[in-house]
């Protein structure tokens, strides 16, 4: 697999988000309900958290169902409150819903006494796009494609609901009904996307490309094309430069730079005199120069090959499942370890857990301890592990200890792992450290 082959699946996920959220974002900007996606994304995350509180695995069908159910509840509330705009701004309701949903999610994680609560909350914010599987991408594409088709078929109604509610009522249609359909379909798309890209990136895809497009394009079609173009370009740049860092925050930061430059360019175009125009253009150019001068240090000086430690193993330290701590015994192996946790002994129950985070902690404790007992436990658990990321962790630890099982597992992952980034990491490990 080529060094950049890993980008295909994450980029496909980002382009799906750009496609549907870019279009919906133009409606949101014109409706002036800027934080509605942030609120709906957080409500969807609350639904998944509630499912976890009830005992369902985070990636189960039940978790998705609860997310969707909560989203539909939020959609119904937002549709009903538009009629009360004269008494209470709808944006206030949306903001209140976001705050309450965020607080409730934190509270539920605490009530569940989850030792990985902080990581789960962080996952809700940043997502895990770089570890996305093609099956997950396919589901998101199907759902978002269906939402897009629905909006295309009824585009005239949605346009009136956004731009001219009085004309919609005059045509004999219910504004509440079409608002409900808008927010419900919006929530359906977000439910499919938020687990991949996280809350922060959902908001960025929805608002920032459309905001930049609105500065320069006048027609709805022109704004839509500009929105999609900006979103796609920033996604590519963010993923390439986010190889070593969390891709979600990197893409959001790139959007921030694009918006800042666009605002300066728009101000320059609107300037009344040459001196003011030159000042605005100089400010934008300076910002771009500073950013591009800093990029080599951000990407470790090697965009194509990503980050490698002394053993040449690729890491994605920004993902919620791939945190690394400084100054701990597992650092040389590129594996996560909590020294405050129990030493590698009696890890059987943890390795049998249905929760990937619990198994990850056990695997990392065993990987940090190079005793024969720990090695035996890793060898025994390797064929039982179903998560490809955790298979990679085990195989890497065993490979570096000279175990044939680790080498064979890495070869299998390099040849047929479902997650492209796992294939790349396994290939890199094999290339950097041949079998002993």
C-alpha positions in Angstrom: 0.0 0.0 0.0 1.3 3.5 -0.8 2.3 5.8 1.9 -0.7 8.0 1.2 -3.1 5.1 0.6 -4.4 5.5 4.2 -6.0 8.9 3.3 -8.7 7.4 1.1 -11.2 6.3 3.7 -10.8 9.4 6.0 -11.0 11.7 3.0 -14.2 9.9 1.8 -15.7 10.4 5.2 -14.8 14.1 5.2 -16.2 14.6 1.7 -19.5 13.1 2.7 -19.6 15.5 5.7 -18.7 18.4 3.3 -21.4 17.4 0.8 -24.4 17.3 3.1 -23.3 19.7 5.9 -22.2 22.3 3.4 -25.6 22.4 1.8 -27.4 22.3 5.1 -25.1 25.0 6.4 -26.3 27.5 3.8 -29.8 27.0 5.1 -28.6 27.4 8.7 -26.8 30.7 7.9 -29.9 32.1 6.2 -32.1 31.0 9.0 -29.7 32.5 11.5 -29.7 29.5 13.8 -25.9 29.2 13.7 -25.5 26.7 16.6 -28.3 24.3 15.6 -25.8 21.7 14.3 -23.7 22.0 17.4 -26.7 21.4 19.6 -28.1 18.5 17.5 -24.6 16.9 17.4 -24.3 17.2 21.2 -27.9 15.8 21.6 -26.9 12.9 19.4 -23.9 12.3 21.5 -26.0 12.5 24.6 -28.2 9.7 23.2 -25.2 7.5 22.7 -24.0 8.3 26.2 -27.4 7.4 27.6 -27.3 4.1 25.8 -23.9 3.4 27.4 -25.3 4.4 30.8 -28.0 1.7 30.3 -25.3 -0.9 29.5 -25.2 -0.9 25.7 -21.7 -0.9 24.0 -20.8 2.5 22.5 -20.7 1.1 18.9 -23.8 -0.9 19.2 -27.0 -0.6 17.1 -28.8 0.5 20.3 -26.4 3.4 20.8 -27.1 4.6 17.2 -30.9 4.2 17.8 -30.8 6.2 21.0 -28.7 8.9 19.2 -31.3 9.1 16.5 -34.2 9.1 18.9 -32.7 12.0 20.9 -32.0 13.9 17.7 -35.6 13.6 16.6 -36.6 14.9 20.0 -34.4 17.9 19.5 -35.7 18.4 16.0 -39.3 18.5 17.2 -38.4 21.0 19.9 -36.6 23.3 17.4 -39.4 23.1 15.0 -42.0 24.1 17.6 -39.9 26.9 19.0 -39.7 28.8 15.7 -43.3 29.9 16.2 -42.3 31.5 19.5 -39.5 33.6 17.9 -41.3 36.8 18.9 -41.3 35.9 22.6 -38.0 34.0 22.8 -35.2 33.9 20.2 -34.8 30.4 18.7 -31.0 30.7 19.0 -31.5 31.0 22.8 -33.4 27.7 22.9 -30.7 26.1 20.7 -27.9 27.4 23.0 -29.7 26.2 26.1 -30.2 22.7 24.5 -26.5 22.5 23.7 -25.4 23.4 27.2 -27.9 21.0 28.9 -27.0 18.1 26.5 -23.3 18.6 27.2 -23.7 18.8 30.9 -26.0 15.7 30.9 -23.5 13.7 28.9 -20.8 14.5 31.4 -23.1 13.6 34.3 -24.1 10.3 32.7 -20.5 9.3 32.2 -19.8 10.1 35.8 -22.9 8.2 37.1 -21.8 5.2 35.0 -18.5 5.3 37.0 -16.6 4.8 33.7 -12.8 4.9 34.2 -12.5 6.0 30.6 -15.0 8.8 30.9 -12.6 11.5 30.0 -11.5 9.7 26.8 -15.2 9.1 25.8 -16.0 12.8 26.2 -13.0 13.7 24.2 -14.0 11.2 21.5 -17.4 12.9 21.2 -15.6 16.1 20.4 -12.8 15.0 18.0 -14.2 11.8 16.5 -12.0 9.1 14.9 -12.0 9.8 11.2 -8.4 8.5 10.6 -9.4 5.0 11.9 -12.7 4.9 9.9 -13.6 1.6 8.2 -15.1 1.5 4.7 -18.2 -0.1 6.1 -18.8 2.9 8.4 -18.1 5.2 5.5 -20.6 3.3 3.4 -23.3 3.6 6.0 -22.7 7.3 6.4 -22.8 7.8 2.6 -26.1 5.9 2.3 -27.7 7.9 5.1 -26.4 11.3 3.9 -27.2 10.4 0.3 -30.8 9.7 1.3 -31.0 13.0 3.2 -29.6 14.8 0.2 -32.0 13.2 -2.2 -35.0 14.0 0.1 -33.9 17.7 0.2 -33.5 17.8 -3.6 -36.9 16.4 -4.2 -38.5 18.9 -1.9 -36.0 21.7 -2.4 -38.8 24.3 -3.3 -40.5 23.7 0.1 -37.3 23.8 2.1 -36.3 27.0 0.2 -39.6 28.7 1.1 -39.3 27.5 4.7 -35.9 29.1 5.0 -36.3 32.2 2.9 -40.0 33.1 2.8 -42.1 31.4 5.5 -45.2 33.5 4.7 -45.2 32.3 1.1 -45.0 28.7 2.4 -48.1 29.3 4.5 -49.8 31.0 1.6 -49.2 27.9 -0.5 -51.2 25.9 2.1 -48.2 24.2 3.7 -47.4 24.0 7.4 -44.3 25.8 8.4 -44.0 23.7 11.6 -44.2 20.5 9.5 -41.4 21.5 7.0 -39.3 22.8 9.9 -39.7 19.5 11.6 -38.7 17.7 8.4 -35.7 20.0 8.0 -34.4 19.5 11.5 -35.2 15.7 11.6 -33.4 15.1 8.3 -30.6 17.3 9.6 -30.4 15.2 12.8 -30.4 12.0 10.8 -27.3 13.2 8.8 -25.5 14.4 11.9 -26.2 11.1 13.7 -24.5 9.3 10.8 -21.5 11.7 10.7 -20.7 12.8 14.3 -19.3 9.4 15.3 -16.8 9.7 12.5 -15.7 13.3 12.6 -16.8 14.5 16.1 -18.8 17.5 17.3 -16.2 20.2 16.5 -15.7 19.2 12.9 -19.5 18.8 12.3 -19.9 22.5 13.3 -17.0 23.6 11.2 -18.1 21.8 8.1 -21.6 23.2 8.5 -20.7 26.9 9.1 -17.2 27.9 8.0 -17.2 27.0 4.3 -20.7 28.5 3.8 -19.6 31.6 5.7 -16.6 32.0 3.4 -18.7 31.4 0.3 -21.2 34.0 1.4 -18.5 36.6 1.4 -17.9 36.2 -2.4 -20.7 34.4 -4.1 -24.2 35.9 -4.5 -26.3 33.0 -5.9 -27.3 29.9 -4.0 -25.7 27.7 -6.6 -22.5 29.8 -6.5 -22.3 29.6 -2.8 -22.9 25.8 -2.8 -20.2 25.2 -5.3 -17.8 27.4 -3.4 -18.7 25.8 -0.1 -18.0 22.3 -1.4 -14.8 23.4 -3.0 -13.5 25.0 0.1 -14.5 22.1 2.3 -12.9 19.5 0.1 -9.6 21.4 -0.2 -9.3 22.1 3.5 -10.1 18.4 4.2 -7.2 17.2 2.0 -4.8 19.7 3.6 -6.0 19.0 7.1 -5.7 15.2 6.7 -2.2 15.4 5.2 -0.9 17.8 7.9 -3.0 16.0 10.6 -1.2 12.7 10.0 0.9 13.2 13.2 -1.8 15.2 15.1 -5.6 14.9 15.7 -7.0 15.4 12.2 -10.3 17.0 13.4 -8.7 19.9 15.3 -6.1 20.3 12.5 -8.9 20.7 9.9 -10.8 23.1 12.2 -7.6 25.2 12.5 -7.2 25.2 8.7 -10.8 26.4 8.4 -10.0 29.2 10.8 -7.0 30.3 8.7 -9.1 30.2 5.5 -11.9 32.3 7.1 -9.4 34.9 8.5 -7.8 35.3 5.1 -11.2 35.4 3.4 -12.3 38.2 5.7 -9.2 40.2 5.0 -9.6 39.7 1.3 -13.2 40.8 1.4 -12.3 43.8 3.4 -9.6 44.7 0.9 -12.1 44.4 -2.0 -14.5 46.7 -0.2 -11.9 49.2 0.9 -12.6 52.7 -0.2 -8.9 53.7 -0.8 -5.8 52.0 -2.1 -3.9 52.4 1.2 -6.6 50.6 3.2 -6.8 47.9 0.5 -3.0 47.4 0.6 -3.1 47.1 4.4 -5.7 44.4 4.3 -3.9 42.4 1.6 -0.7 42.7 3.5 -2.4 41.3 6.7 -3.7 38.4 4.8 -0.4 37.7 3.1 1.4 37.9 6.4 -1.0 35.4 8.0 -0.4 32.9 5.1 3.3 33.3 5.3 3.4 32.6 9.0 1.2 29.6 8.7 3.2 28.0 5.8 6.5 28.8 7.5 5.2 26.9 10.6 3.9 23.9 8.7 7.2 21.9 8.5 7.4 21.9 12.3 3.7 20.9 12.6 4.1 17.9 10.4 7.6 16.8 11.7 9.2 17.8 8.4 7.9 14.8 6.5 4.3 15.0 5.3 4.4 12.0 3.1 5.9 9.5 5.6 4.2 10.9 8.7 5.7 10.5 12.1 8.1 7.8 13.0 9.7 6.9 16.3 13.1 5.3 16.5 11.7 2.0 15.4 9.9 3.5 12.4 6.4 2.8 13.5 3.7 5.2 12.4 1.5 6.7 15.1 -1.6 8.8 15.2 -1.2 10.3 18.6 -4.2 12.6 18.3 -6.9 10.0 18.1 -8.8 9.2 21.3 -7.7 5.6 21.1 -4.0 6.5 20.5 -3.0 8.9 23.3 0.6 8.7 24.4 2.0 9.8 27.7 5.5 11.1 28.3 8.1 9.4 30.5 6.6 6.0 30.9 8.0 2.5 30.2 5.8 2.0 27.1 7.0 5.1 25.3 9.7 3.2 23.3 7.0 0.9 22.0 4.7 3.7 21.0 2.0 2.3 23.3 -0.3 3.9 25.9 0.3 3.1 29.5 -1.1 4.4 32.8 1.5 3.8 35.5 -1.1 4.4 38.2 -3.0 1.3 37.1 -2.4 -2.2 38.3 0.8 -4.0 37.1 0.5 -6.6 34.4 -1.0 -9.5 36.4 -4.4 -11.0 36.4 -5.4 -9.2 33.2 -7.7 -12.0 32.0 -11.0 -10.4 32.9 -10.0 -7.1 31.3 -8.9 -8.8 28.1 -12.3 -10.5 28.0 -14.2 -7.2 28.3 -16.6 -6.1 25.6 -15.4 -2.6 25.9 -12.4 -1.8 23.6 -11.1 0.8 25.9 -10.9 -1.6 28.8 -9.1 -4.2 26.6 -6.8 -1.4 25.3 -5.7 -0.5 28.9 -5.0 -4.2 29.6 -3.0 -4.7 26.4 -0.9 -1.6 27.0 -0.1 -2.7 30.5 1.0 -6.1 29.2 3.0 -4.4 26.4 4.8 -2.3 28.9 5.9 -5.3 30.8 8.3 -7.6 28.9 8.1 -10.6 31.2 7.4 -14.0 29.8 4.0 -14.1 31.6 2.9 -10.9 29.8 4.2 -12.1 26.5 2.2 -15.4 26.9 -1.0 -13.5 27.7 -0.6 -11.3 24.6 0.1 -14.3 22.4 -3.0 -16.1 23.8 -5.2 -13.1 23.4 -4.0 -12.1 19.8 -6.3 -14.6 17.9 -9.3 -13.6 20.1 -9.0 -9.9 19.5 -11.5 -8.5 17.0 -10.5 -4.8 17.0 -7.9 -4.2 14.3 -6.3 -1.3 16.2 -5.8 -3.5 19.2 -4.5 -6.3 17.1 -1.9 -3.9 15.8 -0.9 -3.0 19.3 -0.5 -6.6 20.3 1.3 -7.6 17.1 3.7 -4.6 17.4 4.6 -5.5 21.0 5.2 -9.1 20.2 7.1 -8.3 17.0 9.5 -6.2 18.9 10.1 -9.0 21.3 11.0 -11.3 18.5 7.8 -13.4 18.6 6.8 -15.1 15.4 3.2 -14.6 16.2 3.6 -10.9 16.1 5.4 -11.0 12.8 2.7 -13.2 11.2 -0.1 -11.0 12.7 1.5 -7.8 11.2 1.8 -9.5 7.8 -1.9 -10.4 8.0 -2.9 -6.8 8.9 -0.6 -5.3 6.3 -2.2 -7.5 3.6 -5.9 -7.4 4.6 -6.8 -5.1 7.4 -10.1 -3.3 6.9 -8.8 0.0 8.3 -6.3 1.6 5.8 -4.4 3.3 8.5 -3.8 -0.1 10.2 -2.5 -1.6 7.0 -0.1 1.4 6.7 1.1 1.1 10.3 1.6 -2.7 10.0 3.6 -2.3 6.8 5.8 0.4 8.4 6.5 -1.8 11.4 7.5 -4.8 9.2 9.8 -2.6 7.1 11.4 -0.9 10.1 12.0 -4.1 12.1 12.4 -7.3 10.2 11.6 -10.6 11.9 14.2 -11.8 14.3 
